């Protein structure tokens, strides 16, 4: 594969994003309105934050299919606590603890029991959603107005979810590019056996990335609660696939060792939300949305396959 084609594949997320902006911008003058662009950032924040955590996992050649279920069960518990009169900060703290415990559950079976990450997190997906449905009794929980403050508070005309997304991107980017832990994450994903021979604590690194994924799921759940004000039976459903698609669209390899949160995962998450936002502005048939997102996921996997072939050809 020529160097120009490899460069084109690396630039694919930015090119797709630019093409999407141009297409919807030509279709509707409202699309490129500054306020709508801020709305896209805010709407993408929940998926984007989950995708940041997913990027850490994918960089180690793992996968976390449980993030949507973690969001659901944490939100269900927080919702029940809020209705029982518990203070908002305490309910949010419990959300975070529950999410970390579920991330630790995944990490324990993956690193200690040596069960495949796909199997463990798939099992937790079904277990978590089942428990959450039992907690909510399959009914929507309408939350107190205090939860909506999480989505309505603004600074410099940008709502809090946008700032939380930006903070997650900044911290994760610095961790991956400026710390020994970040370099170890890439090393484990590139070749875990070589990393072990080099003396890296591979089990602890893998344990840490699943904790990070759980923490990001907790923050994303808080963001979603602030935007929706309710915990529905479908809360968090499909977030795992959107997060994987966002990370892979941004250039993160499904085989580990390659990718970044900035600008990669950011562009992937924003691209998915931009498409959804554009469809809404154009009053497209809502039944088209799943088909379009499925097409985006297919494109993400296709690009990853082509990038992997390019990488192997360059070696």
C-alpha positions in Angstrom: 0.0 0.0 0.0 1.4 3.4 -1.0 2.3 6.1 1.5 -0.4 8.3 0.1 -3.1 5.7 0.8 -1.9 5.2 4.3 -2.0 9.0 4.9 -5.5 9.1 3.5 -6.7 6.3 5.9 -5.2 8.1 8.9 -7.0 11.3 7.8 -10.3 9.5 7.1 -12.1 10.6 10.4 -11.3 14.3 9.8 -12.3 14.0 6.1 -15.6 12.2 7.0 -16.4 14.9 9.6 -15.7 17.7 7.1 -17.8 16.0 4.4 -20.7 15.5 6.9 -20.6 19.2 8.0 -20.6 20.3 4.3 -23.4 18.0 3.4 -25.8 19.0 6.2 -24.7 22.6 6.0 -25.8 22.7 2.4 -29.1 21.0 3.2 -30.1 23.4 6.0 -28.9 26.8 7.0 -29.7 26.0 10.7 -27.2 23.2 10.8 -24.0 25.4 10.9 -25.6 27.9 13.4 -23.1 28.3 16.3 -25.7 27.3 18.9 -26.4 24.1 17.0 -22.7 23.2 16.9 -22.6 23.7 20.6 -25.7 21.4 20.9 -23.8 18.7 18.9 -20.9 18.9 21.4 -23.2 18.7 24.4 -25.3 15.9 22.8 -22.1 13.9 22.0 -20.7 14.3 25.5 -22.3 11.2 27.0 -21.2 8.9 24.2 -17.9 10.7 24.0 -17.0 10.2 27.6 -17.9 6.5 27.4 -15.7 6.3 24.2 -12.8 7.8 26.1 -12.9 5.0 28.6 -13.4 2.5 25.8 -10.3 3.8 24.1 -8.1 2.8 27.0 -9.6 -0.7 26.9 -9.2 -1.1 23.1 -5.6 0.1 23.3 -4.9 -3.0 25.4 -6.6 -5.2 22.7 -9.6 -5.7 25.0 -13.2 -4.7 24.8 -15.9 -3.6 27.3 -19.4 -4.5 26.3 -20.8 -3.7 29.8 -20.6 0.1 29.8 -24.2 0.7 28.9 -25.4 -1.8 31.6 -23.1 -0.1 34.1 -24.6 3.3 33.3 -28.1 1.8 33.7 -27.6 0.1 37.1 -25.7 3.1 38.5 -28.5 5.4 37.4 -31.2 3.1 38.7 -29.6 3.0 42.1 -29.1 6.8 42.2 -32.7 7.4 41.0 -34.1 5.2 43.8 -31.9 7.0 46.3 -33.0 10.4 45.0 -36.7 9.5 45.3 -36.0 8.3 48.9 -34.7 11.7 49.8 -31.0 11.2 49.7 -28.9 14.3 48.9 -27.8 14.7 45.3 -24.0 14.6 46.0 -24.4 11.3 47.9 -26.4 9.7 45.2 -23.8 10.7 42.6 -21.1 9.4 44.7 -22.8 6.0 45.0 -23.2 6.0 41.2 -19.4 6.4 40.9 -18.7 3.7 43.5 -21.1 1.2 41.9 -19.6 1.8 38.4 -16.0 1.3 39.8 -17.1 -1.9 41.5 -18.5 -3.3 38.3 -15.4 -2.2 36.4 -13.4 -4.1 39.1 -15.6 -7.1 38.7 -14.8 -7.2 34.9 -11.1 -6.6 35.6 -10.9 -9.4 38.2 -12.3 -12.1 35.9 -10.2 -10.9 33.0 -6.9 -10.5 34.8 -7.1 -13.2 37.6 -9.5 -15.8 36.3 -8.2 -15.3 32.7 -11.7 -15.3 31.1 -11.9 -13.5 27.7 -12.9 -9.8 28.0 -15.6 -10.3 25.4 -17.2 -13.1 27.5 -16.9 -11.4 30.9 -18.2 -8.0 29.7 -21.0 -9.6 27.6 -22.2 -11.5 30.7 -22.1 -8.3 32.8 -24.1 -6.5 30.1 -27.0 -8.9 30.6 -26.6 -9.3 34.4 -26.4 -5.5 34.8 -29.4 -4.7 32.7 -31.4 -7.5 34.4 -30.6 -6.1 37.8 -31.4 -2.6 36.8 -34.7 -3.6 35.3 -35.5 -5.3 38.6 -34.5 -2.2 40.6 -36.7 0.0 38.4 -39.4 -2.6 38.1 -39.2 -1.9 34.3 -40.7 1.5 34.9 -39.3 4.9 34.2 -38.0 6.8 37.2 -38.7 10.6 37.0 -35.9 12.3 38.9 -36.0 15.4 41.1 -35.3 18.7 39.3 -31.9 18.9 41.1 -30.6 16.3 38.6 -31.4 18.6 35.7 -28.9 21.2 37.1 -26.2 18.8 35.9 -27.3 19.4 32.3 -28.4 23.1 32.5 -25.5 24.7 34.3 -23.4 26.7 31.8 -20.1 28.5 31.6 -19.1 30.7 28.7 -22.4 29.6 27.1 -21.3 25.9 27.1 -23.4 23.6 29.3 -21.6 21.4 32.0 -21.8 18.2 29.9 -19.6 19.8 27.2 -17.0 20.8 29.9 -17.0 17.3 31.4 -16.4 15.9 27.9 -13.5 18.3 27.4 -12.1 17.5 30.8 -12.2 13.8 30.1 -10.5 14.3 26.8 -7.8 16.5 28.2 -7.0 14.3 31.2 -7.0 11.1 29.1 -4.8 12.7 26.4 -2.3 13.8 29.0 -2.3 10.4 30.7 -1.7 8.5 27.4 0.9 10.9 26.0 2.7 12.2 29.1 2.8 9.5 31.7 4.6 6.1 32.0 1.2 4.5 32.5 0.1 5.7 29.1 3.2 4.3 27.5 2.6 1.0 29.3 -1.0 0.8 28.0 0.3 1.1 24.4 3.0 -1.5 25.1 0.5 -4.0 26.5 -1.8 -3.6 23.5 1.1 -3.9 21.0 2.5 -7.1 22.5 1.5 -8.3 26.0 4.1 -11.0 26.0 6.9 -8.6 25.2 5.5 -6.3 27.9 5.7 -9.1 30.4 9.3 -9.9 29.5 10.1 -6.2 29.9 8.9 -6.4 33.5 5.7 -4.4 33.1 2.9 -5.2 35.5 0.5 -6.2 32.8 -2.3 -7.5 35.1 -2.3 -4.2 37.0 -2.4 -2.2 33.8 -5.3 -4.2 32.4 -7.1 -3.9 35.8 -6.7 -0.1 35.7 -8.1 0.3 32.2 -11.3 -1.5 33.1 -11.6 0.7 36.2 -11.1 3.8 33.9 -13.9 2.4 31.6 -16.2 2.0 34.6 -15.4 5.5 35.9 -16.1 7.0 32.5 -19.4 5.1 32.4 -20.4 6.7 35.7 -19.6 10.2 34.5 -21.6 9.5 31.3 -24.5 8.3 33.3 -24.5 11.5 35.3 -24.4 13.5 32.1 -27.3 11.6 30.7 -29.4 12.0 33.9 -28.8 15.7 33.8 -29.9 15.9 30.2 -32.9 13.5 30.4 -34.1 13.9 34.0 -35.4 10.3 33.9 -34.1 6.7 34.1 -36.0 4.8 31.4 -35.9 1.0 30.9 -33.6 1.6 27.9 -31.2 3.9 29.7 -27.7 3.3 28.4 -28.8 0.8 25.8 -26.4 0.6 22.8 -23.8 2.9 24.4 -21.2 0.2 24.2 -21.5 -0.1 20.4 -21.6 3.7 19.9 -18.5 4.1 22.0 -16.6 1.4 20.2 -17.7 2.9 16.8 -16.5 6.4 18.0 -13.1 5.1 19.1 -12.5 3.0 16.0 -13.7 5.7 13.7 -11.1 7.9 15.4 -8.3 5.5 14.5 -8.1 3.3 17.6 -7.2 -0.3 16.6 -9.4 -3.2 17.6 -6.2 -5.2 17.9 -4.6 -2.9 20.4 -1.5 -0.7 20.6 -2.7 2.1 18.3 -5.0 5.0 18.7 -5.6 8.2 20.7 -8.4 10.2 22.4 -7.4 13.5 20.8 -8.2 14.1 18.1 -9.2 10.5 17.3 -12.0 9.5 19.7 -13.2 13.1 19.9 -13.7 13.2 16.1 -15.4 9.8 16.1 -17.9 10.8 18.8 -18.6 14.1 17.2 -19.0 12.6 13.8 -21.7 10.1 15.0 -23.6 12.9 16.8 -23.3 15.3 13.9 -25.0 12.7 11.6 -27.8 12.2 14.2 -28.2 16.0 14.6 -28.3 16.5 10.8 -31.0 13.9 10.4 -33.1 15.5 13.1 -32.8 19.0 11.4 -33.7 17.5 8.1 -36.8 15.8 9.7 -35.6 12.4 8.4 -37.7 9.3 9.3 -36.7 8.3 12.8 -36.6 4.7 11.6 -33.6 5.6 9.5 -31.5 6.5 12.6 -30.5 2.9 13.6 -29.8 2.1 9.9 -27.5 5.1 9.6 -25.7 4.4 12.9 -25.3 0.8 11.8 -23.7 2.1 8.6 -21.3 4.2 10.6 -20.3 1.2 12.7 -19.7 -0.7 9.5 -17.6 2.1 8.1 -15.6 2.2 11.4 -14.8 -1.5 11.2 -14.0 -1.3 7.4 -11.6 1.6 8.1 -9.9 -0.3 10.9 -9.5 -3.3 8.7 -7.9 -1.2 6.0 -5.7 0.6 8.5 -4.5 -2.7 10.0 -3.6 -4.1 6.5 -1.8 -0.8 5.9 0.1 -1.2 9.1 1.1 -4.8 8.3 2.2 -3.8 4.8 4.4 -1.1 6.2 6.3 -3.5 8.5 
